[in-house]
Amino acid sequence: MILTPIKKIIIQDIPVFEKTVSKGFKEVCKFPNYKVGDGVVSRTQKFTTRANTCSVLGMSNGEETYIGHFAPEDRSFNFLDTLDYIIKSFKDKTGKATAVLTGGYDYAAAGGSTQAQESFSLGANIAGIVDKNGIPLSMVFGKKNPVFTDTLAAAEDAFILSAQPKSGYINPLKFNKNPNKQELLQILENNYRVAEIEPEHSICFEV
């Protein structure tokens, strides 16, 4: 029986996230395994951490989940074709999929540096491939002030997002204990260039 692909997105503070993933989650795409071929497809609950300029893609097809953690500096000449093949093959297993994209810098971050522009371009290219394959995609992408890194987990029934402040900085993603969806999206929009949640996806903050 094919289950429904994940449609729930949960945001957690980093202490809550660390407690969550300590319960049977496997860390994948650890440094320096940030190439397109290092993405992981499995039924195992999994997570990846500390996406700075990297883009992190999570997918669900109802049977398995996928996490890929991609560094702009490790982008090969055939990156787009390879990722297109991976995404299409993943969706074709059940005929449907959902996805979430996080990480990366806003193109104007750090004064519009080359690093920021390459980081944002990578995420935009990934989003284009996901869209090309007809997969609903939610994006929390492109840090405007990159003083934190992004983390993503794929659980059995949810994608879980969190943010780790860099050394010496305070995490700007501060939420009330029970924010409504509008408050949650406003904070994300204040900190990311793209904060778009697909209509069929739900989003909440969990403590």
Residue frames as qw, qx, qy, qz and C-alpha x, y, z in Angstrom:
[[0.000, 0.887, 0.462, 0.000, 0.00, 0.00, 0.00],
 [0.396, 0.371, -0.016, 0.840, 1.32, 3.45, -0.94],
 [0.269, -0.662, -0.476, 0.513, 1.01, 5.97, 1.86],
 [0.197, 0.952, 0.196, 0.130, 0.47, 9.69, 1.40],
 [0.573, 0.340, -0.203, 0.717, 3.68, 11.71, 0.91],
 [0.361, -0.434, -0.441, 0.698, 4.55, 14.01, 3.80],
 [0.067, 0.725, 0.368, 0.579, 2.49, 17.19, 3.89],
 [0.489, -0.854, -0.172, 0.039, 3.39, 18.49, 7.36],
 [0.496, 0.491, -0.304, 0.648, 6.25, 20.89, 8.12],
 [0.612, -0.741, -0.248, 0.124, 7.29, 21.41, 11.74],
 [0.303, 0.698, -0.333, 0.556, 9.67, 24.08, 13.00],
 [0.778, -0.544, -0.268, 0.165, 11.52, 23.37, 16.24],
 [0.158, -0.907, 0.382, -0.085, 14.04, 25.29, 18.34],
 [0.504, 0.510, -0.693, 0.070, 17.44, 23.58, 18.19],
 [0.226, -0.303, 0.821, -0.428, 17.26, 22.01, 21.71],
 [0.763, 0.179, 0.389, -0.483, 13.90, 20.45, 20.82],
 [0.732, 0.543, -0.344, -0.225, 15.23, 19.34, 17.44],
 [0.210, 0.509, -0.814, 0.187, 18.27, 17.69, 19.03],
 [0.478, -0.099, 0.736, -0.468, 15.99, 15.82, 21.42],
 [0.804, 0.372, 0.097, -0.454, 13.75, 14.74, 18.53],
 [0.682, 0.550, -0.470, -0.106, 16.54, 13.33, 16.36],
 [0.112, -0.477, 0.824, -0.284, 18.13, 11.52, 19.32],
 [0.679, 0.045, 0.606, -0.412, 15.20, 9.10, 19.14],
 [0.732, 0.198, 0.644, 0.101, 16.14, 6.82, 16.28],
 [0.493, 0.858, -0.017, -0.145, 17.07, 9.33, 13.56],
 [0.812, -0.041, 0.246, 0.528, 20.18, 8.77, 11.43],
 [0.002, -0.831, 0.163, 0.532, 22.44, 11.67, 10.46],
 [0.756, 0.377, 0.418, 0.333, 23.15, 11.74, 6.72],
 [0.428, 0.776, 0.096, 0.454, 25.11, 13.94, 4.31],
 [0.567, -0.745, -0.002, 0.353, 27.73, 14.76, 6.93],
 [0.170, 0.907, -0.360, -0.138, 30.63, 17.06, 6.03],
 [0.067, 0.458, -0.295, -0.836, 32.23, 16.81, 3.50],
 [0.245, 0.235, 0.899, 0.275, 29.59, 14.68, 1.74],
 [0.243, 0.623, 0.281, -0.688, 27.78, 17.58, 0.09],
 [0.061, 0.231, -0.674, -0.699, 27.76, 16.39, -3.53],
 [0.668, 0.081, -0.178, -0.718, 24.70, 15.48, -5.58],
 [0.689, 0.095, -0.707, -0.127, 25.56, 11.77, -5.36],
 [0.172, 0.122, -0.781, 0.588, 25.62, 11.87, -1.56],
 [0.571, -0.196, 0.035, -0.797, 21.84, 12.24, -1.19],
 [0.064, -0.070, 0.968, -0.232, 20.16, 9.45, 0.77],
 [0.662, -0.127, -0.324, -0.663, 16.94, 7.58, -0.06],
 [0.256, 0.005, -0.933, 0.252, 15.59, 5.26, 2.64],
 [0.508, -0.608, -0.508, -0.338, 12.69, 4.51, 4.95],
 [0.572, -0.286, -0.462, 0.614, 14.86, 5.49, 7.90],
 [0.141, -0.971, -0.192, 0.030, 14.11, 8.68, 9.80],
 [0.713, 0.098, 0.041, 0.693, 17.03, 10.94, 8.93],
 [0.074, -0.974, -0.125, 0.172, 18.47, 14.43, 9.28],
 [0.658, 0.298, -0.012, 0.691, 21.26, 16.71, 8.11],
 [0.363, -0.817, -0.249, 0.373, 22.68, 19.75, 9.89],
 [0.340, -0.661, 0.163, 0.648, 24.46, 23.10, 9.50],
 [0.526, 0.548, 0.461, 0.460, 23.54, 24.11, 5.97],
 [0.229, -0.586, -0.017, 0.777, 25.30, 27.45, 5.54],
 [0.268, 0.459, -0.386, -0.754, 25.62, 28.33, 1.85],
 [0.036, 0.013, 0.973, 0.227, 24.43, 24.79, 1.05],
 [0.628, -0.064, -0.190, -0.752, 20.95, 23.93, -0.17],
 [0.204, -0.054, 0.947, -0.242, 19.09, 21.09, 1.55],
 [0.581, 0.013, -0.418, -0.699, 16.33, 19.22, -0.27],
 [0.335, -0.013, 0.878, -0.340, 13.94, 16.85, 1.46],
 [0.538, 0.065, -0.488, -0.684, 11.43, 14.70, -0.43],
 [0.465, 0.005, 0.810, -0.357, 8.78, 12.11, 0.38],
 [0.380, 0.093, -0.661, -0.641, 7.02, 9.74, -2.01],
 [0.787, -0.245, -0.026, -0.566, 4.84, 7.99, 0.54],
 [0.973, -0.069, -0.208, 0.076, 7.15, 4.99, 0.90],
 [0.736, -0.093, -0.127, 0.659, 10.59, 6.53, 1.35],
 [0.060, -0.980, -0.044, 0.186, 12.16, 9.88, 2.12],
 [0.717, 0.390, 0.008, 0.578, 15.15, 11.61, 0.57],
 [0.265, -0.922, 0.027, 0.282, 17.62, 14.15, 1.92],
 [0.720, 0.385, 0.065, 0.574, 20.29, 15.84, -0.20],
 [0.339, -0.862, -0.005, 0.376, 22.73, 18.46, 1.12],
 [0.708, 0.504, 0.217, 0.445, 24.46, 20.33, -1.70],
 [0.381, -0.656, 0.056, 0.649, 27.41, 22.73, -1.51],
 [0.466, 0.859, 0.004, -0.210, 27.77, 25.36, -4.27],
 [0.021, -0.759, 0.621, 0.194, 31.52, 24.78, -4.41],
 [0.420, -0.146, 0.892, 0.083, 30.95, 21.04, -5.04],
 [0.665, 0.553, 0.263, -0.428, 28.54, 21.63, -7.91],
 [0.515, -0.112, 0.700, 0.482, 29.66, 19.49, -10.85],
 [0.143, 0.211, -0.462, -0.850, 29.09, 20.30, -14.53],
 [0.382, -0.204, -0.785, -0.444, 26.33, 17.67, -14.70],
 [0.077, 0.074, 0.695, -0.711, 24.71, 18.61, -11.36],
 [0.523, 0.190, 0.096, -0.826, 21.36, 19.64, -12.85],
 [0.670, 0.173, -0.593, -0.412, 21.01, 16.57, -15.07],
 [0.357, 0.057, -0.888, 0.284, 21.98, 14.22, -12.25],
 [0.189, 0.123, 0.596, -0.771, 19.60, 15.82, -9.77],
 [0.607, 0.180, -0.190, -0.751, 16.81, 15.78, -12.35],
 [0.602, 0.109, -0.773, -0.165, 17.32, 12.03, -12.77],
 [0.173, -0.022, -0.828, 0.534, 17.34, 11.47, -8.99],
 [0.352, 0.158, 0.343, -0.856, 14.15, 13.49, -8.46],
 [0.656, 0.175, -0.387, -0.624, 12.30, 11.88, -11.37],
 [0.517, 0.080, -0.852, 0.027, 13.32, 8.37, -10.27],
 [0.002, 0.051, 0.729, -0.682, 12.25, 9.11, -6.70],
 [0.512, 0.191, 0.153, -0.824, 8.81, 10.33, -7.78],
 [0.614, 0.209, -0.593, -0.478, 8.35, 7.50, -10.30],
 [0.122, 0.093, -0.951, 0.267, 8.55, 4.89, -7.52],
 [0.129, 0.426, 0.793, -0.417, 5.02, 5.74, -6.39],
 [0.181, 0.596, 0.580, 0.525, 3.87, 8.33, -8.94],
 [0.197, -0.904, -0.177, -0.336, 3.74, 11.18, -6.44],
 [0.627, -0.081, -0.352, 0.690, 5.96, 13.15, -4.11],
 [0.166, -0.971, -0.136, -0.101, 6.25, 16.27, -1.97],
 [0.694, 0.200, -0.193, 0.664, 9.35, 18.35, -1.21],
 [0.294, -0.945, -0.085, 0.119, 10.83, 21.06, 0.99],
 [0.656, 0.431, -0.117, 0.609, 13.92, 23.19, 0.30],
 [0.406, -0.909, -0.043, 0.080, 15.91, 25.09, 2.92],
 [0.725, -0.268, 0.162, 0.614, 19.39, 26.51, 3.54],
 [0.498, 0.504, 0.309, 0.635, 21.36, 28.87, 1.33],
 [0.204, -0.388, -0.142, 0.887, 22.03, 32.61, 1.30],
 [0.348, 0.853, 0.309, -0.238, 19.88, 35.38, -0.08],
 [0.685, 0.471, 0.170, 0.529, 21.57, 36.70, -3.24],
 [0.060, 0.861, -0.062, 0.502, 21.96, 40.10, -1.53],
 [0.768, -0.630, -0.019, 0.115, 23.49, 38.70, 1.67],
 [0.681, -0.381, 0.212, 0.588, 27.04, 39.75, 2.56],
 [0.037, 0.680, -0.203, -0.704, 26.75, 42.73, 0.25],
 [0.782, 0.554, 0.008, -0.286, 25.74, 40.61, -2.71],
 [0.278, -0.596, 0.719, 0.225, 29.01, 38.68, -2.65],
 [0.493, 0.317, -0.715, -0.382, 29.82, 36.06, -5.26],
 [0.062, 0.023, -0.960, 0.272, 29.39, 33.43, -2.55],
 [0.383, 0.325, 0.540, -0.676, 25.87, 34.65, -1.81],
 [0.563, 0.446, -0.241, -0.652, 24.89, 34.79, -5.47],
 [0.383, 0.255, -0.870, -0.178, 26.21, 31.28, -6.15],
 [0.102, 0.089, 0.883, -0.450, 24.41, 29.98, -3.06],
 [0.489, 0.402, 0.336, -0.698, 21.06, 31.49, -4.09],
 [0.507, 0.435, -0.515, -0.538, 21.48, 30.39, -7.69],
 [0.150, 0.129, -0.980, 0.026, 21.99, 26.79, -6.58],
 [0.260, 0.285, 0.757, -0.527, 18.73, 26.84, -4.62],
 [0.504, 0.495, -0.005, -0.708, 16.84, 28.46, -7.49],
 [0.397, 0.354, -0.757, -0.378, 18.11, 25.79, -9.88],
 [0.005, -0.046, -0.974, 0.223, 17.05, 23.00, -7.50],
 [0.382, 0.404, 0.497, -0.667, 13.59, 24.54, -7.11],
 [0.480, 0.471, -0.345, -0.655, 13.28, 24.70, -10.89],
 [0.291, 0.187, -0.921, -0.181, 14.01, 20.99, -11.26],
 [0.143, 0.223, 0.856, -0.443, 11.53, 20.05, -8.52],
 [0.441, 0.491, 0.202, -0.724, 8.89, 22.20, -10.22],
 [0.384, 0.400, -0.643, -0.529, 9.70, 20.70, -13.62],
 [0.220, 0.015, -0.975, -0.013, 8.90, 17.27, -12.19],
 [0.500, -0.441, -0.416, -0.618, 5.52, 18.44, -10.90],
 [0.564, -0.287, -0.672, 0.383, 6.32, 18.04, -7.21],
 [0.284, -0.900, -0.192, -0.270, 4.69, 20.42, -4.69],
 [0.627, 0.134, -0.341, 0.687, 7.55, 22.33, -3.07],
 [0.350, -0.923, -0.156, -0.006, 7.64, 24.44, 0.08],
 [0.611, 0.411, -0.218, 0.640, 10.66, 26.74, 0.44],
 [0.438, -0.893, -0.008, 0.106, 12.22, 28.31, 3.52],
 [0.814, 0.145, 0.173, 0.535, 15.34, 29.40, 1.71],
 [0.406, 0.604, 0.044, 0.684, 17.93, 32.15, 1.35],
 [0.495, -0.622, -0.376, 0.477, 19.06, 33.56, 4.69],
 [0.178, 0.929, 0.102, 0.309, 18.99, 37.37, 4.58],
 [0.151, -0.807, 0.488, -0.297, 21.40, 37.68, 7.52],
 [0.880, 0.082, -0.467, -0.020, 23.27, 34.36, 7.59],
 [0.130, -0.586, 0.626, -0.499, 24.21, 34.28, 11.27],
 [0.712, -0.135, 0.602, -0.335, 22.67, 30.82, 11.62],
 [0.139, 0.229, -0.876, -0.401, 22.69, 27.53, 9.73],
 [0.742, 0.006, -0.069, -0.666, 19.75, 25.41, 8.65],
 [0.182, -0.172, 0.960, -0.126, 18.87, 21.88, 9.64],
 [0.697, 0.078, -0.258, -0.665, 16.34, 19.46, 8.14],
 [0.297, -0.118, 0.933, -0.165, 14.94, 16.13, 9.26],
 [0.588, -0.004, -0.525, -0.616, 12.61, 13.72, 7.48],
 [0.397, -0.119, 0.775, -0.477, 10.42, 11.90, 9.99],
 [0.235, 0.251, 0.931, 0.122, 7.72, 9.35, 9.26],
 [0.135, 0.746, 0.650, 0.051, 5.01, 11.98, 8.95],
 [0.018, -0.985, -0.099, 0.140, 6.74, 15.37, 8.81],
 [0.590, 0.458, -0.159, 0.645, 9.66, 17.44, 7.60],
 [0.511, -0.786, -0.221, 0.268, 11.26, 19.16, 10.58],
 [0.434, 0.682, -0.085, 0.583, 13.19, 22.43, 10.23],
 [0.566, -0.749, -0.151, 0.310, 15.48, 24.08, 12.75],
 [0.385, 0.821, -0.158, 0.390, 18.21, 26.72, 12.89],
 [0.781, -0.381, -0.172, 0.464, 21.55, 26.71, 14.72],
 [0.020, 0.995, -0.091, -0.039, 23.09, 30.12, 15.53],
 [0.711, 0.450, -0.315, 0.440, 26.73, 30.51, 14.52],
 [0.638, -0.324, -0.378, 0.588, 29.28, 31.02, 17.28],
 [0.237, -0.180, -0.133, 0.945, 28.94, 34.44, 18.88],
 [0.269, -0.168, -0.346, -0.883, 25.51, 35.15, 17.40],
 [0.410, 0.184, 0.665, -0.596, 21.95, 34.98, 18.67],
 [0.190, 0.303, 0.862, 0.358, 19.46, 33.05, 16.57],
 [0.210, 0.061, -0.041, -0.975, 17.08, 35.63, 15.01],
 [0.503, -0.230, -0.674, -0.489, 14.34, 33.02, 14.54],
 [0.038, 0.026, 0.734, -0.678, 12.50, 33.65, 17.80],
 [0.389, -0.360, -0.644, -0.552, 8.93, 32.41, 18.04],
 [0.531, -0.352, 0.317, -0.702, 6.22, 32.82, 20.63],
 [0.381, -0.148, 0.887, -0.215, 5.24, 29.62, 22.39],
 [0.463, 0.422, 0.779, -0.023, 2.13, 29.14, 20.24],
 [0.091, 0.390, -0.270, -0.875, 2.45, 31.30, 17.11],
 [0.709, 0.497, 0.406, -0.292, -0.37, 31.14, 14.59],
 [0.753, 0.305, 0.406, 0.418, 0.45, 30.45, 10.95],
 [0.273, 0.912, 0.105, 0.288, 0.51, 34.14, 10.02],
 [0.378, -0.873, 0.306, 0.010, 2.97, 34.98, 12.83],
 [0.801, -0.216, 0.478, 0.287, 5.14, 32.01, 11.91],
 [0.655, 0.536, 0.342, 0.408, 5.31, 32.96, 8.24],
 [0.052, 0.985, -0.026, 0.163, 6.08, 36.59, 9.09],
 [0.540, -0.708, 0.425, 0.165, 9.15, 35.60, 11.10],
 [0.766, 0.071, 0.517, 0.376, 10.30, 33.32, 8.28],
 [0.457, 0.785, 0.265, 0.324, 9.76, 36.08, 5.71],
 [0.198, -0.965, 0.169, 0.006, 11.81, 38.46, 7.87],
 [0.533, -0.599, 0.567, 0.189, 14.77, 36.07, 7.78],
 [0.570, 0.044, 0.727, 0.380, 14.59, 34.32, 4.39],
 [0.136, 0.251, -0.420, -0.862, 14.34, 35.63, 0.84],
 [0.552, -0.086, -0.613, -0.558, 11.81, 32.87, 0.05],
 [0.212, 0.012, 0.830, -0.516, 9.28, 31.65, 2.62],
 [0.600, 0.100, -0.325, -0.724, 6.58, 29.91, 0.61],
 [0.370, -0.035, 0.890, -0.264, 4.46, 27.04, 1.90],
 [0.200, -0.106, -0.795, -0.563, 2.53, 24.99, -0.65],
 [0.565, -0.250, -0.014, -0.786, -1.25, 25.21, -0.10],
 [0.876, -0.149, -0.402, -0.219, -1.47, 21.46, 0.48],
 [0.579, 0.088, -0.600, 0.545, 1.29, 21.59, 3.11],
 [0.480, -0.840, -0.214, -0.135, 0.69, 22.55, 6.73],
 [0.464, 0.409, -0.429, 0.658, 3.23, 24.32, 8.94],
 [0.594, -0.762, -0.179, -0.185, 3.47, 24.67, 12.70],
 [0.133, 0.635, -0.593, 0.477, 5.90, 25.45, 15.51],
 [0.861, -0.312, -0.396, -0.066, 6.53, 22.70, 18.06],
 [0.122, -0.708, 0.531, -0.450, 8.01, 23.02, 21.54]]
